[in-house]
């Protein structure tokens, strides 16, 4: 399944101020999420974000929060965002059959939201370099479990280049510096 920017939405899960310092590989995760958000903005891919119990975990980290559309962050308590009242309707209004997931934690909220989205009939795409967990084994097991369940596990570059489709566009020219920056951070 190739990804087209016209049939995807992007869901940033719980990339929060007090959670990120505890995550293994958080710098790479944030850089990959940054790239995805910038490409989504450039290509008009609709974006939604979640914040798990923001009173305790803080808001979305400022570097990523600044890339989110106004009003796109939903507070939640359920680990599966789709189990939170109002979230399924918000996802439906994005009007896209494929949901690209990034954020934290891979084996908890990303995994449970992925299963919730799949149960609701969405094609789920999990961006491996744009998800993190406190423990590397948990991250790996979460990604493997989602892939075994039929979800597509990809990299941020795969998503962005498939969304861009061509190198002779303004979107490509606007996005390529952030692709290069991601590679410098890895």
MOQUIQUI-V98731 format. One record per run of one state. SS is the DSSP state (h for helix, s for strand, l for the rest). FROM is the first residue (numbers start at 1). LEN is the number of residues. Records with the same first field share a line. If there is no record, write none. Layout:
SS->FROM-LEN / FROM-LEN
This chain:
l->1-4 / 14-2 / 21-3 / 25-1 / 44-3 / 53-1 / 58-2 / 61-1 / 66-7 / 77-4 / 84-3 / 94-4 / 105-1 / 120-3 / 134-2 / 149-3 / 155-1 / 165-5 / 186-1
h->5-3 / 17-4 / 26-18 / 54-4 / 62-4 / 81-3 / 87-7 / 106-14 / 136-13 / 156-9 / 170-16
s->8-6 / 16-1 / 24-1 / 47-6 / 60-1 / 73-4 / 98-7 / 123-11 / 152-3
